[in-house]
Amino acid sequence: MANKNFHLKGKGTVAVHGGNEPDPQYAHLTPIYASSTFYFDTAQQGMERFAGADKTKIYSRWGNPTHTVAEQKIAALEAHGLTDEDGSPLQLKALLHSSGQAAMTTLFMSNLSAGDKILTHYSLYGGTQELLTKVLAENGIQTIITDLRDRELAVAAIKNNPEIKMVHIETPANPTLQCVDLEMITVLAKQHRLVVSVDNTFATPYLQQPFRYGVDFVFHSTTKFLNGHGTSIGGVLLGRDLQFMSTKAWKWYVLLGGNANPFDAFLLTQGMRTLELRMDRHCSNAMAVARYLENHPAIAKVMYTGLESHPDFEVAKKQMKHPGGMLSFELKGGVETGKQFIDRLQMCTRAVSLGTVDTLISHPASMSHASIPKAEREGYGITDGLIRMSVGIENIEDILADLTQALAE
C-alpha cells in the first residue's frame, strides 16, 4: 500500500492507490464490511464517535469503511493536481449513495428551498430532468432552462430570475453531447453568488476536472464509467466546502436514506482501479467509430465532441483531456431505419446505461428519455431517430464490422 506521504503523480496511479486505508487484518484489498452497526469499546468512545466529524463507525446508513475507501478514491481523482485559494492541495468531501438519483436528490435538497430557482440547460439525463421538473417543482423549487452555451442567454436568465440559487451543468450532456463552457459559466455564476454543480458522469475525473474552474459540487452516476463493468448501481456527491458536506449535505444524505451498500462500494472500488486504461481505450475506439460514421452514406449526423463538426468542439477541447467514449448519431431513414439498425446488431449490446466495457447502443426517445414529452424532447435535440452509443473496449475492428453489417441495406 502506498504511503500517504508519497506524492502520486499520475491519475492511473491514483485510481489504483488513492483513498486506500490500511486494513487491521492486513487484507490487500479493502474488505466488504457487511455490518449494519459497529460496536464501542466504552461508553466514552461511543460518545466521541457521535460527537466527532467521522461517523463512519457507528451505523452503516451513516457511513461504512468500505464506502469510505470508494469516497476517498473518487475525491483523490477529482482533486488530483488541483489547489485551493491559498495554494494548498485541494481537499474534497465525497458522499457515496445508493444511486445517481439519490446523490442528485441530496445535492438539490441540501442546497435549495421552496421559493428558490435552479438554472440549467437543454438535454439532460431523463432522470435528472424529471427530478427537476416534477419532484422539485412539487416542493416549490422552479427550474429555469436555457442554452447555457450562450453567455448572453445565461446572463438574461439570471437577471430575470433573482430567485436563482444554483446553476446545474451536465457536460458533455446526455445524449446530445452538448458541452457547456465550465469556466465561463462558473465565473458568471460567482459574480452573482450562485452555487454551481456539475454532472461529470460522461467525462469522469480522468478526462475532466470541474473543480479546476471553481465549481462547488461535482456529481457522478458511479454506475457508469467509474464502475466500468455494469456490476453495481451507485452515485456520488463531492463538495469543496468540507463543513457543508460534513453537516448539512451529510444530514440530508442520512435522513433521505440514500446511502450506498458495502458490496456495491467494493465493486466500484475495484472497477476504478482500471479507470485510466479503460478510458484510453473507450476514447480511441469512440474516435474511430465517429470518423467511420461521419463518412457513412446512411448516416445523416454524428454528434461526438472529438469531431470538428461538433458545435462545441473547441469547448470540449479546452476542458477535456480526450473527447470521451460517448457519441450519438442519426440515420437518414429516421426512427424505422433506426429500429432496423438496432435489431441487426450482432455483437454490440442493445441496452440502456453506459460506460461498461462492452459497447451499448440505445434509442433515447423510446428508452432513457421516453418520459419527456416529444415536443420538449425534440426541442432539446433528442429526435425520434437519435441513436446513443457507449463505445466499449472491444477490438475496434469488431465494433466497426458489427456497425457495417447492421447499416448495410
C-alpha positions as CSV (number, residue, x, y, z in Angstrom):
1,M,0.0,0.0,0.0
2,A,1.4,3.4,-1.0
3,N,2.5,5.7,1.9
4,K,0.1,8.6,2.3
5,N,3.1,11.0,2.3
6,F,4.3,9.6,-1.1
7,H,3.1,12.0,-3.9
8,L,1.2,10.2,-6.6
9,K,1.9,11.9,-10.0
10,G,-0.4,10.0,-12.4
11,K,-4.2,9.6,-12.3
12,G,-3.8,6.0,-13.2
13,T,-1.7,5.5,-10.0
14,V,-4.3,7.5,-8.0
15,A,-7.0,5.2,-9.4
16,V,-5.1,2.2,-8.0
17,H,-3.8,3.6,-4.7
18,G,-5.7,6.7,-3.9
19,G,-8.1,6.6,-0.9
20,N,-6.9,3.2,0.2
21,E,-6.8,2.6,4.0
22,P,-4.7,0.0,5.8
23,D,-6.8,-2.9,6.9
24,P,-6.4,-4.1,10.5
25,Q,-6.3,-7.7,9.3
26,Y,-3.7,-6.8,6.5
27,A,-6.1,-7.6,3.6
28,H,-4.5,-6.4,0.3
29,L,-7.9,-5.1,-0.9
30,T,-10.4,-3.2,1.3
31,P,-12.8,-5.9,2.5
32,I,-16.6,-5.7,2.3
33,Y,-17.6,-4.6,5.8
34,A,-21.0,-6.3,5.8
35,S,-22.2,-4.9,9.1
36,S,-25.2,-2.8,9.8
37,T,-23.6,-1.4,13.0
38,F,-20.3,-1.0,14.8
39,Y,-19.6,-1.6,18.5
40,F,-17.9,0.7,21.0
41,D,-15.2,-0.4,23.4
42,T,-16.5,2.0,26.0
43,A,-19.4,4.4,26.5
44,Q,-16.9,7.3,26.2
45,Q,-15.8,6.0,22.8
46,G,-19.4,5.9,21.6
47,M,-20.0,9.4,22.8
48,E,-16.9,10.6,21.0
49,R,-17.9,8.9,17.8
50,F,-21.3,10.5,17.8
51,A,-19.8,13.9,18.6
52,G,-17.0,13.7,16.1
53,A,-16.8,14.6,12.4
54,D,-16.1,11.0,11.4
55,K,-19.3,9.0,11.8
56,T,-18.3,6.1,9.6
57,K,-18.0,3.6,12.5
58,I,-21.5,3.9,14.1
59,Y,-24.2,2.7,11.7
60,S,-23.9,1.9,8.0
61,R,-26.6,4.3,6.9
62,W,-24.3,7.0,8.3
63,G,-21.0,5.5,6.9
64,N,-19.1,2.4,6.4
65,P,-15.3,1.7,6.0
66,T,-15.9,0.2,2.5
67,H,-17.8,3.3,1.5
68,T,-15.1,5.5,2.8
69,V,-12.4,4.0,0.6
70,A,-14.5,4.4,-2.5
71,E,-15.4,8.0,-1.5
72,Q,-11.7,8.9,-0.8
73,K,-10.6,7.4,-4.1
74,I,-13.1,9.4,-6.2
75,A,-12.2,12.6,-4.2
76,A,-8.5,11.9,-4.9
77,L,-9.2,11.6,-8.6
78,E,-11.3,14.7,-8.8
79,A,-8.8,16.8,-6.8
80,H,-5.6,15.4,-8.3
81,G,-3.2,18.2,-9.2
82,L,-5.6,20.9,-8.1
83,T,-5.0,23.5,-5.4
84,D,-7.3,25.7,-3.3
85,E,-7.2,29.5,-2.9
86,D,-4.1,29.5,-0.7
87,G,-2.2,27.1,-3.0
88,S,-2.6,24.0,-0.8
89,P,-3.7,20.7,-2.3
90,L,-7.5,20.8,-2.9
91,Q,-9.4,18.8,-0.3
92,L,-12.8,17.4,-1.2
93,K,-15.5,15.5,0.7
94,A,-17.5,12.8,-1.0
95,L,-20.7,11.1,-0.1
96,L,-21.4,7.7,-1.7
97,H,-25.0,7.0,-2.5
98,S,-27.1,4.0,-3.5
99,S,-27.8,5.5,-6.9
100,G,-27.1,8.6,-9.0
101,Q,-30.7,9.7,-8.4
102,A,-30.1,9.5,-4.6
103,A,-26.9,11.6,-4.9
104,M,-28.6,14.2,-7.1
105,T,-31.5,14.4,-4.6
106,T,-29.1,15.1,-1.8
107,L,-27.4,17.8,-3.9
108,F,-30.6,19.6,-4.7
109,M,-32.4,19.2,-1.4
110,S,-29.4,20.3,0.7
111,N,-28.9,23.5,-1.4
112,L,-32.5,24.6,-2.3
113,S,-35.7,25.5,-0.5
114,A,-39.2,26.4,-1.5
115,G,-39.2,29.6,-3.5
116,D,-35.7,29.1,-4.9
117,K,-35.0,28.5,-8.5
118,I,-32.3,26.5,-10.3
119,L,-30.8,27.3,-13.7
120,T,-29.9,24.6,-16.1
121,H,-29.7,23.8,-19.8
122,Y,-31.2,21.7,-22.5
123,S,-30.5,18.0,-23.0
124,L,-30.1,16.5,-19.5
125,Y,-30.3,12.9,-18.5
126,G,-34.0,11.9,-18.3
127,G,-33.9,11.1,-14.6
128,T,-32.4,14.5,-13.8
129,Q,-35.0,16.2,-16.0
130,E,-37.9,14.6,-14.2
131,L,-36.4,15.2,-10.7
132,L,-36.1,18.9,-11.6
133,T,-39.5,19.4,-13.3
134,K,-41.6,17.1,-11.2
135,V,-40.2,16.4,-7.7
136,L,-38.5,19.8,-7.1
137,A,-41.5,21.6,-8.7
138,E,-43.9,19.9,-6.3
139,N,-41.7,21.2,-3.5
140,G,-41.8,24.8,-4.6
141,I,-38.5,24.9,-6.5
142,Q,-38.7,26.1,-10.1
143,T,-36.4,25.1,-12.9
144,I,-35.3,27.7,-15.5
145,I,-33.9,26.1,-18.7
146,T,-31.9,28.0,-21.3
147,D,-28.9,27.4,-23.5
148,L,-26.0,27.8,-21.1
149,R,-23.6,27.6,-24.0
150,D,-24.7,31.2,-24.8
151,R,-23.4,33.6,-22.2
152,E,-26.0,36.3,-23.0
153,L,-28.9,33.9,-22.5
154,A,-27.4,32.8,-19.2
155,V,-27.0,36.5,-18.1
156,A,-30.6,37.2,-19.1
157,A,-31.9,34.2,-17.2
158,I,-30.0,35.2,-14.0
159,K,-31.1,38.9,-14.4
160,N,-34.8,38.0,-14.9
161,N,-34.9,35.4,-12.1
162,P,-33.3,36.8,-8.9
163,E,-34.6,33.7,-7.0
164,I,-32.0,31.5,-8.8
165,K,-29.7,30.0,-6.2
166,M,-27.9,27.3,-8.2
167,V,-26.6,26.6,-11.7
168,H,-26.5,22.9,-12.6
169,I,-24.4,21.8,-15.6
170,E,-24.2,18.4,-17.3
171,T,-21.3,18.4,-19.7
172,P,-21.0,16.5,-22.0
173,A,-24.8,16.3,-21.9
174,N,-26.8,13.1,-22.3
175,P,-27.5,12.2,-25.1
176,T,-26.7,15.1,-27.5
177,L,-23.1,15.5,-26.2
178,Q,-23.6,19.3,-25.9
179,C,-20.8,20.9,-23.9
180,V,-21.0,23.9,-21.6
181,D,-18.0,26.1,-21.0
182,L,-17.3,25.4,-17.3
183,E,-15.0,28.4,-16.8
184,M,-17.4,30.9,-18.5
185,I,-20.5,29.8,-16.6
186,T,-18.7,29.4,-13.2
187,V,-17.2,32.9,-13.5
188,L,-20.6,34.3,-14.3
189,A,-22.3,32.4,-11.5
190,K,-19.8,33.5,-8.9
191,Q,-20.4,37.2,-9.9
192,H,-23.9,36.6,-8.8
193,R,-23.0,34.5,-5.8
194,L,-24.7,31.4,-7.2
195,V,-23.8,27.8,-6.3
196,V,-22.5,25.7,-9.3
197,S,-22.9,21.9,-9.6
198,V,-21.6,19.7,-12.5
199,D,-22.6,16.3,-13.6
200,N,-19.2,14.8,-14.6
201,T,-20.5,11.3,-15.4
202,F,-19.8,11.2,-19.1
203,A,-16.3,12.6,-18.7
204,T,-15.1,11.1,-15.4
205,P,-12.3,12.8,-13.5
206,Y,-9.8,11.2,-15.8
207,L,-11.0,13.4,-18.7
208,Q,-12.3,16.5,-16.9
209,Q,-12.0,18.1,-13.5
210,P,-14.7,20.7,-12.9
211,F,-13.2,21.8,-9.6
212,R,-10.4,23.3,-11.6
213,Y,-12.8,26.0,-12.6
214,G,-14.1,26.8,-9.1
215,V,-17.4,24.9,-9.1
216,D,-18.9,24.0,-5.8
217,F,-20.1,20.4,-6.4
218,V,-19.5,17.5,-8.7
219,F,-21.8,14.6,-9.2
220,H,-21.3,11.2,-10.8
221,S,-23.5,8.2,-11.5
222,T,-20.8,5.8,-10.4
223,T,-22.8,3.0,-12.1
224,K,-21.3,4.2,-15.4
225,F,-17.6,4.7,-16.3
226,L,-16.3,4.7,-12.7
227,N,-17.5,1.2,-12.1
228,G,-17.0,0.3,-15.7
229,H,-18.4,-3.2,-15.6
230,G,-22.1,-2.8,-15.1
231,T,-22.0,-4.7,-11.8
232,S,-23.4,-2.2,-9.4
233,I,-25.6,0.9,-9.0
234,G,-24.3,4.0,-7.3
235,G,-23.9,7.7,-7.2
236,V,-21.5,10.2,-5.5
237,L,-21.7,13.8,-4.5
238,L,-18.5,15.7,-3.9
239,G,-18.1,19.2,-2.5
240,R,-15.2,21.6,-1.8
241,D,-16.9,23.1,1.3
242,L,-15.9,20.5,3.8
243,Q,-18.0,22.0,6.6
244,F,-21.2,22.0,4.4
245,M,-20.5,18.5,3.2
246,S,-20.0,17.1,6.7
247,T,-23.0,18.9,8.2
248,K,-26.0,19.9,6.0
249,A,-25.3,17.7,3.0
250,W,-24.4,14.8,5.3
251,K,-27.7,15.3,7.3
252,W,-29.8,15.2,4.1
253,Y,-27.9,12.2,2.9
254,V,-28.6,10.4,6.2
255,L,-32.2,11.4,6.5
256,L,-33.2,10.7,2.9
257,G,-31.7,7.2,3.4
258,G,-29.8,7.2,0.1
259,N,-26.7,5.5,1.5
260,A,-24.7,3.1,-0.6
261,N,-24.1,-0.6,0.5
262,P,-20.7,-2.2,1.2
263,F,-21.0,-4.7,-1.7
264,D,-21.6,-2.1,-4.4
265,A,-18.9,0.1,-2.9
266,F,-16.4,-2.8,-3.1
267,L,-17.3,-3.4,-6.8
268,L,-17.0,0.3,-7.5
269,T,-13.5,0.5,-5.9
270,Q,-12.3,-2.5,-7.9
271,G,-13.7,-1.0,-11.1
272,M,-11.9,2.3,-10.6
273,R,-8.5,0.6,-10.4
274,T,-8.5,0.3,-14.2
275,L,-10.2,3.6,-15.0
276,E,-7.2,5.1,-16.9
277,L,-6.7,2.0,-19.0
278,R,-10.4,1.7,-19.8
279,M,-10.9,5.3,-20.6
280,D,-8.0,5.5,-23.0
281,R,-9.5,2.5,-24.9
282,H,-13.0,3.9,-24.8
283,C,-11.8,7.2,-26.2
284,S,-9.6,5.8,-29.0
285,N,-12.4,3.4,-30.1
286,A,-15.1,6.2,-30.0
287,M,-13.0,8.4,-32.2
288,A,-12.5,5.7,-34.7
289,V,-16.3,4.9,-34.7
290,A,-17.2,8.6,-35.0
291,R,-14.8,9.0,-38.0
292,Y,-16.3,5.9,-39.6
293,L,-20.0,7.0,-39.1
294,E,-19.2,10.5,-40.3
295,N,-18.3,9.2,-43.7
296,H,-21.0,6.5,-44.0
297,P,-23.7,7.3,-46.6
298,A,-26.5,6.0,-44.3
299,I,-25.7,8.5,-41.5
300,A,-27.3,11.9,-41.5
301,K,-25.4,13.4,-38.5
302,V,-22.8,12.4,-35.9
303,M,-22.5,14.1,-32.5
304,Y,-19.1,13.5,-31.0
305,T,-17.1,16.1,-29.2
306,G,-13.9,14.9,-30.9
307,L,-15.2,15.8,-34.4
308,E,-14.6,19.4,-35.7
309,S,-18.1,19.3,-37.0
310,H,-19.5,19.3,-33.4
311,P,-20.6,22.8,-32.5
312,D,-18.9,22.5,-29.1
313,F,-15.6,21.0,-30.4
314,E,-13.5,23.9,-29.1
315,V,-15.1,24.0,-25.6
316,A,-14.6,20.2,-25.2
317,K,-11.0,20.5,-26.5
318,K,-10.3,23.2,-23.9
319,Q,-11.7,21.4,-20.8
320,M,-11.4,17.7,-21.6
321,K,-8.3,15.6,-21.9
322,H,-9.9,13.4,-24.6
323,P,-13.4,13.6,-26.2
324,G,-14.7,10.6,-24.3
325,G,-16.4,7.3,-25.0
326,M,-19.9,8.5,-25.8
327,L,-21.4,9.5,-29.1
328,S,-24.8,9.9,-30.8
329,F,-25.9,9.7,-34.4
330,E,-28.9,10.0,-36.6
331,L,-29.8,7.7,-39.5
332,K,-31.1,9.2,-42.7
333,G,-34.2,6.9,-42.6
334,G,-35.5,8.1,-39.3
335,V,-37.0,6.1,-36.5
336,E,-37.9,3.0,-38.5
337,T,-34.5,2.7,-40.0
338,G,-33.1,3.2,-36.5
339,K,-35.1,0.3,-35.2
340,Q,-33.9,-1.9,-38.1
341,F,-30.3,-1.0,-37.4
342,I,-30.6,-1.8,-33.7
343,D,-32.3,-5.2,-34.5
344,R,-29.5,-6.1,-36.9
345,L,-26.7,-5.7,-34.3
346,Q,-24.8,-9.0,-33.7
347,M,-22.1,-8.0,-31.1
348,C,-23.0,-4.6,-29.7
349,T,-25.4,-4.8,-26.8
350,R,-28.9,-3.4,-27.0
351,A,-29.2,-1.9,-23.6
352,V,-29.6,1.4,-21.7
353,S,-26.9,2.7,-19.3
354,L,-23.4,3.4,-20.4
355,G,-19.7,3.2,-19.5
356,T,-19.4,-0.6,-19.4
357,V,-16.6,-2.5,-21.1
358,D,-18.9,-3.7,-23.9
359,T,-20.5,-1.4,-26.4
360,L,-24.0,-0.4,-25.5
361,I,-26.5,1.1,-28.0
362,S,-29.9,2.6,-27.1
363,H,-32.7,4.7,-28.6
364,P,-33.2,7.6,-26.2
365,A,-36.6,8.7,-27.5
366,S,-38.1,5.3,-26.6
367,M,-35.9,4.4,-23.7
368,S,-34.0,6.8,-21.4
369,H,-36.0,9.9,-22.4
370,A,-39.3,8.3,-23.1
371,S,-41.0,10.1,-20.2
372,I,-40.1,13.5,-21.7
373,P,-42.9,14.9,-23.9
374,K,-42.0,14.6,-27.6
375,A,-42.1,18.4,-28.4
376,E,-40.0,19.2,-25.4
377,R,-37.5,16.4,-26.1
378,E,-37.1,17.3,-29.8
379,G,-36.5,20.9,-28.7
380,Y,-33.5,19.7,-26.8
381,G,-32.2,17.9,-29.9
382,I,-33.4,14.4,-28.9
383,T,-35.2,13.3,-32.1
384,D,-37.0,10.1,-32.8
385,G,-34.2,8.9,-34.9
386,L,-31.3,9.6,-32.5
387,I,-29.1,6.6,-31.5
388,R,-26.9,6.8,-28.5
389,M,-23.7,4.7,-28.4
390,S,-21.5,4.0,-25.4
391,V,-18.4,2.7,-27.2
392,G,-16.8,-0.2,-25.4
393,I,-13.2,-1.5,-25.2
394,E,-13.6,-4.4,-27.7
395,N,-11.2,-4.5,-30.6
396,I,-12.1,-1.7,-32.9
397,E,-12.3,-4.0,-36.0
398,D,-15.1,-6.0,-34.4
399,I,-17.1,-2.9,-33.4
400,L,-16.8,-1.5,-36.9
401,A,-17.6,-4.8,-38.5
402,D,-20.8,-5.0,-36.5
403,L,-21.8,-1.5,-37.4
404,T,-21.0,-2.2,-41.1
405,Q,-23.3,-5.2,-41.3
406,A,-26.1,-3.5,-39.3
407,L,-26.0,-0.5,-41.6
408,A,-26.0,-2.5,-44.8
409,E,-29.2,-2.2,-46.9
